Amino acid sequence: MDSVSWLQNGYELVSTRDGSPTLRALLSAGAEDMHHSGGAWSETRQIYGRLIAPAFEALEHPRFLSLGLGLGYNETLIAQHALKFKKPWSCVSYESDPVLIQAFELALEDRHPAGEIQETYARIFGAIEEPVKDELLGALAEGRWILEGALTPGGRPVPPFQVDAYLWDAFSQRTSPGLWEESFLLEFFASSASRGWCGLSSYACVGSLKRALKACGFNVESLEGFHGKRNSTLAFRQP
């Protein structure tokens, strides 16, 4: 990518209270921030760490689905846990904006020209002690981490494996309504979820998501959201 600023790509850079950056998508339906202003990295650890850590504890090779690559926080947290647990992992990450996929790949390879985008990823990775970039690059080279385009309400592209842990981090119902429709969720989880240990975590707590999970045999909890946000969702299904 030739551009060095987020604004050239339809985003505004936003600093959150814990010092970590996020992006504000300047969408036709209205602007929407990818994370809470209280802290992008803190929100990631609270909402998705509560699933990532148990997945590594329960499984020898957990398989993740991350809906919404964004700035790569969820994938970075997976890599951090993989280094801690010393276990292999697989992940398929869906992202509707190819700019974000390319930007993250360039950041992992340290190939961004100097500018706002390069500085954004330098802030993210600079705050983490573990060599997460090497872990992510290794998974990408080995084919264990797959970067896909948009996940459509028709469930395409199909995940390349049965999923053990869903990081359901799509934009809201207002801007991505199809990914929150109950009929889609029910069919998608029924066809893609692992028959063994399986879980899902999401910043959102919407009826369609909870009903679809319950219909697929998950035990669903409505937990406190991040930093005063509305409730979030955590669900598990045991074999």
C-alpha positions in Angstrom: 0.0 0.0 0.0 1.3 3.4 -0.9 -0.6 5.6 1.6 0.9 6.3 5.0 -2.1 7.8 6.8 -5.4 6.1 7.9 -7.5 9.0 6.6 -6.5 8.2 3.1 -8.1 4.7 3.6 -11.4 5.8 5.3 -10.3 5.7 8.9 -9.4 8.1 11.7 -6.8 7.2 14.3 -8.1 7.4 17.8 -6.0 7.0 21.0 -7.7 5.2 23.9 -7.2 5.7 27.6 -4.8 2.8 28.1 -2.5 4.3 25.5 -3.4 1.8 22.8 -4.6 3.0 19.4 -7.9 2.1 17.6 -9.5 3.2 14.4 -12.8 5.0 13.7 -14.3 3.7 10.5 -15.8 6.6 8.5 -18.7 4.5 7.1 -21.6 5.6 4.9 -23.9 4.5 7.7 -22.0 6.7 10.2 -18.7 6.6 12.0 -18.0 3.6 14.3 -15.0 3.0 16.6 -13.4 -0.5 16.6 -12.9 -0.4 20.4 -14.1 1.4 23.5 -12.4 4.6 24.4 -11.4 3.1 27.7 -8.7 1.0 26.0 -8.4 -1.0 22.9 -5.8 -3.5 24.2 -7.5 -3.6 27.6 -10.9 -4.4 26.0 -9.3 -7.1 23.9 -7.7 -8.8 26.9 -10.9 -8.6 29.0 -13.4 -9.8 26.3 -11.3 -12.2 24.3 -8.6 -13.3 26.7 -11.4 -15.0 28.8 -11.8 -17.4 25.9 -8.3 -17.6 24.4 -6.7 -18.7 27.7 -9.2 -21.5 28.4 -8.9 -22.7 24.8 -5.1 -23.1 25.3 -5.7 -24.7 28.7 -8.2 -27.2 27.4 -6.7 -28.1 24.0 -3.3 -29.2 22.6 -3.9 -27.3 19.4 -6.8 -24.8 19.6 -8.4 -23.6 16.4 -9.7 -20.0 16.4 -12.1 -18.0 14.2 -11.6 -14.2 14.5 -14.3 -12.2 12.9 -12.9 -8.7 12.2 -9.1 -8.5 11.9 -9.1 -4.7 12.4 -5.7 -3.8 13.8 -5.0 -7.4 14.7 -5.4 -7.2 18.5 -7.2 -10.5 18.8 -4.6 -12.3 16.7 -1.8 -10.6 18.7 -3.4 -11.9 22.0 -3.6 -15.4 20.5 0.1 -15.3 19.7 0.9 -14.0 23.2 -0.9 -16.9 24.8 0.6 -19.4 22.4 4.1 -18.3 23.5 3.0 -18.6 27.2 1.5 -22.0 26.8 4.1 -23.2 24.3 1.4 -24.8 22.1 0.6 -24.6 18.4 -2.6 -23.0 17.2 -4.6 -22.3 14.1 -6.8 -19.4 13.2 -8.9 -18.1 10.3 -9.3 -14.3 10.4 -12.1 -12.6 8.4 -11.8 -9.0 7.4 -14.0 -7.2 4.9 -11.5 -4.4 4.2 -8.4 -5.6 2.2 -6.6 -2.4 3.3 -6.5 -3.7 6.9 -5.3 -7.1 5.8 -2.4 -5.7 3.8 -1.6 -3.1 6.5 -1.2 -5.8 9.2 0.9 -8.1 6.9 3.2 -5.2 6.1 3.5 -4.3 9.8 4.5 -7.9 10.7 7.2 -7.8 8.0 8.3 -4.2 9.1 7.7 -3.0 5.5 5.6 0.1 6.1 7.0 3.4 5.0 7.4 5.9 7.8 4.1 7.6 8.7 0.9 7.3 10.7 0.1 3.7 9.8 3.6 2.5 10.6 3.6 4.4 13.9 0.2 2.8 14.9 1.6 -0.7 14.7 4.8 0.3 16.4 2.7 1.5 19.3 0.8 -1.8 19.4 3.8 -4.2 19.2 6.0 -1.9 21.2 3.8 -2.4 24.3 4.1 -6.2 24.3 7.2 -7.9 25.6 6.8 -11.2 23.8 8.0 -11.7 20.2 4.4 -11.9 18.9 5.3 -10.8 15.4 7.6 -13.8 14.9 4.9 -16.1 16.2 2.3 -14.6 13.8 4.7 -14.7 10.9 5.5 -18.3 11.6 1.8 -19.3 11.7 1.2 -17.5 8.5 4.1 -19.1 6.7 3.1 -22.6 7.9 -0.5 -22.1 6.8 -1.9 -22.3 10.4 -3.1 -18.7 10.2 -5.3 -17.9 7.3 -6.4 -14.3 6.3 -9.7 -14.2 4.5 -11.9 -11.5 3.1 -15.4 -10.7 4.3 -17.5 -13.4 5.9 -20.8 -13.2 4.1 -24.2 -13.9 5.7 -24.2 -17.0 3.5 -21.3 -18.4 5.6 -18.7 -18.0 2.8 -15.8 -18.5 2.8 -16.3 -21.6 4.8 -13.8 -22.0 7.7 -11.0 -24.4 6.8 -11.4 -26.4 10.0 -13.9 -27.1 12.8 -13.7 -24.1 15.1 -12.9 -24.5 18.8 -13.1 -20.8 19.8 -15.0 -17.9 18.1 -13.8 -14.4 18.7 -17.0 -12.7 17.4 -15.8 -9.1 17.0 -17.8 -7.9 14.0 -19.0 -4.3 13.7 -22.4 -3.7 15.3 -25.9 -4.7 14.0 -26.3 -1.1 12.7 -23.4 -1.4 10.2 -23.1 -5.2 9.7 -26.7 -6.5 10.2 -26.2 -9.7 8.2 -23.6 -11.1 10.6 -26.0 -10.8 13.5 -29.1 -12.4 12.0 -30.3 -15.5 13.9 -30.8 -17.7 10.9 -27.3 -17.1 9.7 -25.8 -17.6 13.2 -27.7 -20.8 13.8 -26.6 -22.4 10.5 -23.0 -21.1 10.7 -22.4 -22.4 14.3 -24.2 -25.7 13.5 -21.9 -26.4 10.5 -18.6 -25.0 11.7 -18.3 -25.5 15.5 -16.1 -28.3 16.9 -17.9 -31.3 18.2 -15.5 -31.2 21.2 -14.7 -28.4 23.6 -16.0 -25.1 22.0 -16.5 -21.5 23.1 -17.4 -18.1 21.9 -16.8 -14.6 23.2 -18.2 -11.3 22.0 -18.3 -7.7 23.1 -22.0 -7.8 22.1 -25.0 -9.3 23.9 -27.8 -9.5 21.4 -30.8 -11.8 21.5 -30.1 -13.4 18.1 -26.6 -14.4 19.1 -27.6 -15.9 22.4 -30.6 -17.8 20.9 -28.5 -19.3 18.1 -25.8 -20.4 20.6 -28.4 -22.0 22.9 -30.0 -23.8 20.0 -26.6 -25.3 19.2 -26.1 -26.6 22.8 -23.9 -23.8 24.2 -24.3 -22.6 27.8 -24.5 -18.8 27.4 -23.6 -16.2 30.0 -24.3 -12.5 29.8 -21.4 -10.8 31.5 -20.5 -7.2 32.3 -19.3 -5.3 29.3 -16.0 -3.5 29.1 -15.6 -0.2 31.0 -19.3 0.3 31.6 -20.5 -0.9 28.2 -23.6 -3.0 27.9 -23.4 -6.7 28.7 -21.1 -9.0 26.7 -21.5 -12.6 25.8 -19.4 -15.7 26.8 -20.5 -19.2 25.8 -19.1 -22.7 26.2 -20.1 -26.2 25.0 -18.5 -29.2 26.6 -18.2 -32.6 24.7 
